[in-house]
């Protein structure tokens, strides 16, 4: 099960929240869903090297877009000029009123997408994939992760026959729903074919819901006095 189900979707509502927050009236869901996909693809294509890890979309009177990135300076630009241009581009492309915000990823070495993107870049620059994976995993563990797993697949090092190689360090409990696991994929486009990179990172257990339930039950109890 843990190898077949996307860990991000598997934990929605438990350790992860939905990246899109809105309610669609009858007949509007399909269009709004497709718009979300197009907005994300447009931003990721435009800022391919900006380390964009997650794009959150919230719809009310305005469409609010929150971009999580490891390089906020690239998106914001000089005195916020680039972010204003992006807002205008989104309004022109998709219609309606947009608000764009940027949030910096404090520890990119511990973020699954940033790790996958780093390995992808090194493979594209013809660095041996083993070295790229080992270096990324070492940095991730130093950044405070409990466990990391990296899987690379394709014509590794230009070999004639495609294969899959797996690297793992620490503990990655894919079956435990309260385990805070982040998953990301990237594709390295090389002269000898496409190489897929998958990264799982484990950041610890989440007991927030249990703590909330305990505090709620304590509040409902009559005072001892």
Backbone torsions as a table, in degrees:
resi	resn	phi	psi	omega
1	UNK	NA	-48.9	-176.2
2	UNK	-61.5	-23.8	-179.8
3	UNK	-89.7	-10.9	-175.5
4	UNK	-105.6	-29.8	-175.5
5	UNK	-94.4	137.1	175.7
6	UNK	-65.5	119.6	-175.6
7	UNK	-59.9	-28.4	179.6
8	UNK	-69.1	-48.1	179.4
9	UNK	-68.9	-33.3	-179.3
10	UNK	-62.0	-29.0	-174.7
11	UNK	-107.7	13.4	179.1
12	UNK	-60.1	129.6	-179.1
13	UNK	84.4	-4.9	179.4
14	UNK	-111.6	-65.0	175.7
15	UNK	-113.7	-19.5	179.7
16	UNK	-114.9	149.3	173.7
17	UNK	-106.9	168.0	-177.6
18	UNK	-70.0	135.2	179.0
19	UNK	-74.3	-15.4	175.4
20	UNK	-119.3	129.1	-178.7
21	UNK	-122.8	104.4	176.2
22	UNK	-168.4	165.0	177.2
23	UNK	-123.7	127.3	-177.0
24	UNK	-100.2	132.9	172.9
25	UNK	-75.4	167.1	-173.7
26	UNK	-52.9	128.0	176.6
27	UNK	86.5	-6.2	-176.7
28	UNK	-101.5	-13.8	-173.0
29	UNK	-58.0	-48.6	-175.7
30	UNK	-57.0	-47.1	-177.1
31	UNK	-66.5	-41.5	-179.6
32	UNK	-66.9	-38.8	178.5
33	UNK	-64.2	-46.1	178.8
34	UNK	-64.3	-37.5	177.0
35	UNK	-61.8	-41.3	177.9
36	UNK	-60.4	-44.4	179.8
37	UNK	-62.9	-44.4	-178.7
38	UNK	-66.8	-39.3	178.4
39	UNK	-61.1	-46.7	-179.6
40	UNK	-63.0	-44.9	-179.9
41	UNK	-63.7	-39.2	-179.1
42	UNK	-63.8	-46.5	-179.1
43	UNK	-66.6	-44.0	-178.9
44	UNK	-65.3	-34.3	178.9
45	UNK	-72.6	-41.3	-177.7
46	UNK	-69.1	-38.0	-179.0
47	UNK	-115.6	60.4	-174.8
48	UNK	-62.8	-35.7	-176.1
49	UNK	-106.8	22.4	-176.8
50	UNK	-97.2	4.5	179.1
51	UNK	65.9	40.4	-179.9
52	UNK	-76.9	114.0	-175.5
53	UNK	-93.9	-42.6	-175.5
54	UNK	-145.5	141.1	175.9
55	UNK	-122.8	113.5	179.4
56	UNK	-98.4	134.4	-179.0
57	UNK	-121.7	128.0	178.3
58	UNK	-128.0	129.2	-176.9
59	UNK	-112.5	126.2	171.0
60	UNK	-139.4	-126.1	172.7
61	UNK	-67.5	-37.3	175.4
62	UNK	-111.4	157.6	171.8
63	UNK	-93.4	113.4	-177.5
64	UNK	-97.4	125.2	-179.0
65	UNK	-116.3	120.3	177.8
66	UNK	-111.2	119.1	-176.3
67	UNK	-105.6	121.2	176.0
68	UNK	-92.7	118.9	-176.2
69	UNK	-141.2	151.3	177.1
70	UNK	-87.2	-11.7	178.7
71	UNK	-126.9	73.5	-175.7
72	UNK	-63.5	-27.8	-179.7
73	UNK	-60.7	-33.7	-179.6
74	UNK	-66.1	-40.1	-178.0
75	UNK	-79.1	-38.6	-176.0
76	UNK	-74.9	-42.1	179.7
77	UNK	74.6	-172.5	-178.2
78	UNK	-72.9	117.4	-179.8
79	UNK	53.9	34.5	176.3
80	UNK	75.4	16.9	-177.0
81	UNK	-67.9	-41.0	-176.6
82	UNK	-66.8	-38.2	-179.5
83	UNK	-70.0	-32.7	177.1
84	UNK	-68.9	-39.4	176.1
85	UNK	-63.3	-40.1	178.7
86	UNK	-63.9	-42.1	178.8
87	UNK	-60.0	-44.9	178.9
88	UNK	-65.0	-39.6	178.3
89	UNK	-62.7	-42.6	-179.9
90	UNK	-65.4	-41.4	178.6
91	UNK	-64.4	-39.0	179.8
92	UNK	-69.8	-40.1	-175.4
93	UNK	-76.0	-42.4	-171.3
94	UNK	-114.9	-7.7	179.5
95	UNK	75.8	167.0	-179.4
96	UNK	81.9	-176.1	-177.6
97	UNK	-105.2	131.9	-176.7
98	UNK	-118.7	149.5	172.2
99	UNK	-130.4	125.2	-176.0
100	UNK	-116.0	127.3	176.9
101	UNK	-125.3	152.5	-179.5
102	UNK	-123.0	133.9	176.2
103	UNK	-122.3	130.2	-177.8
104	UNK	-80.2	138.5	172.9
105	UNK	-84.3	113.6	-173.6
106	UNK	-66.1	-38.9	-178.3
107	UNK	-122.7	82.2	-179.0
108	UNK	-62.7	-25.5	179.3
109	UNK	-69.3	-15.5	-180.0
110	UNK	-108.5	6.8	-179.6
111	UNK	-99.0	128.6	-174.3
112	UNK	-58.0	-44.7	-177.4
113	UNK	-68.1	-41.7	179.7
114	UNK	-62.8	-37.0	178.1
115	UNK	-66.2	-47.2	-179.7
116	UNK	-61.5	-40.5	179.7
117	UNK	-66.3	-38.1	178.9
118	UNK	-64.6	-44.7	178.5
119	UNK	-64.9	-42.2	178.8
120	UNK	-57.7	-48.0	-179.4
121	UNK	-60.4	-41.2	-179.3
122	UNK	-69.1	-38.2	177.8
123	UNK	-65.3	-41.1	178.6
124	UNK	-64.7	-28.4	177.2
125	UNK	-88.3	14.9	174.4
126	UNK	68.4	25.4	173.5
127	UNK	-79.2	142.6	177.9
128	UNK	-55.4	130.5	-173.1
129	UNK	-62.1	-34.3	179.8
130	UNK	-61.7	-45.1	-178.9
131	UNK	-64.5	-42.9	179.9
132	UNK	-60.9	-44.7	-179.6
133	UNK	-66.6	-45.8	-178.0
134	UNK	-62.7	-42.8	179.9
135	UNK	-63.5	-44.4	-179.7
136	UNK	-63.8	-40.1	179.8
137	UNK	-68.1	-39.2	178.7
138	UNK	-62.4	-45.5	178.5
139	UNK	-63.5	-39.6	-178.8
140	UNK	-64.4	-43.5	179.5
141	UNK	-67.1	-34.9	176.5
142	UNK	-68.3	-28.5	179.8
143	UNK	-76.4	-5.1	173.9
144	UNK	108.6	13.3	177.3
145	UNK	-75.3	152.6	177.5
146	UNK	-87.1	-32.1	179.2
147	UNK	-159.8	155.7	178.2
148	UNK	-148.5	142.6	177.0
149	UNK	-132.9	132.1	-179.8
150	UNK	-126.5	131.6	178.4
151	UNK	-124.5	124.9	176.5
152	UNK	-117.6	138.0	-174.0
153	UNK	-141.3	140.2	179.2
154	UNK	137.2	-159.0	178.5
155	UNK	-80.9	76.2	-174.0
156	UNK	-64.7	129.4	-177.4
157	UNK	57.1	26.1	177.3
158	UNK	77.4	15.5	-179.2
159	UNK	-62.8	151.8	-177.2
160	UNK	-66.7	-39.7	-178.2
161	UNK	-102.3	128.2	179.4
162	UNK	-70.4	146.1	177.8
163	UNK	-149.5	174.0	179.4
164	UNK	-119.8	134.6	177.7
165	UNK	-124.7	136.2	-175.5
166	UNK	-120.1	134.8	177.1
167	UNK	-124.7	136.8	-178.2
168	UNK	-142.9	139.8	175.7
169	UNK	-141.7	134.6	-179.0
170	UNK	78.1	-156.1	-173.9
171	UNK	-112.5	129.2	178.3
172	UNK	-131.0	86.5	-176.4
173	UNK	-82.1	92.0	-174.8
174	UNK	-71.0	-23.1	-177.7
175	UNK	-85.8	-17.9	-177.5
176	UNK	-82.3	114.0	-173.7
177	UNK	-68.7	-30.6	-179.9
178	UNK	-83.2	-0.3	175.4
179	UNK	-75.0	127.1	-179.7
180	UNK	-80.6	91.6	-178.4
181	UNK	-112.8	131.0	178.0
182	UNK	-111.8	136.1	-175.8
183	UNK	-125.5	140.2	178.5
184	UNK	-147.3	150.9	176.7
185	UNK	-128.4	149.1	175.6
186	UNK	-143.9	159.4	178.7
187	UNK	-125.0	120.6	177.3
188	UNK	-91.2	117.6	-179.9
189	UNK	-90.7	110.4	-178.3
190	UNK	-116.5	172.2	-179.6
191	UNK	-67.3	-24.5	-178.7
192	UNK	-103.0	14.4	176.0
193	UNK	127.0	-179.8	-178.9
194	UNK	-92.1	134.2	177.3
195	UNK	-115.3	123.9	-179.8
196	UNK	-87.2	139.4	178.1
197	UNK	-124.4	123.3	176.1
198	UNK	-117.7	137.5	-179.6
199	UNK	-132.7	129.5	172.3
200	UNK	-114.7	129.6	174.0
201	UNK	-123.4	140.6	-178.6
202	UNK	-113.8	119.4	-174.3
203	UNK	-106.7	4.5	179.2
204	UNK	117.2	174.0	-178.9
205	UNK	-83.4	151.2	177.1
206	UNK	-115.0	114.3	-179.7
207	UNK	-112.7	19.3	-175.3
208	UNK	-57.0	-47.2	-177.0
209	UNK	-63.9	-39.4	-179.4
210	UNK	-65.8	-43.2	178.9
211	UNK	-64.2	-40.1	178.1
212	UNK	-63.2	-41.8	179.7
213	UNK	-64.4	-40.7	179.6
214	UNK	-65.5	-44.6	-178.9
215	UNK	-65.9	-36.3	177.8
216	UNK	-65.9	-40.1	179.5
217	UNK	-69.2	-35.1	177.8
218	UNK	-66.8	-38.7	179.1
219	UNK	-66.5	-33.4	-177.4
220	UNK	-76.3	-16.6	179.2
221	UNK	-72.1	142.7	176.9
222	UNK	-67.6	149.5	179.3
223	UNK	-63.6	141.1	-179.4
224	UNK	-63.8	-29.9	-178.8
225	UNK	-69.9	NA	NA
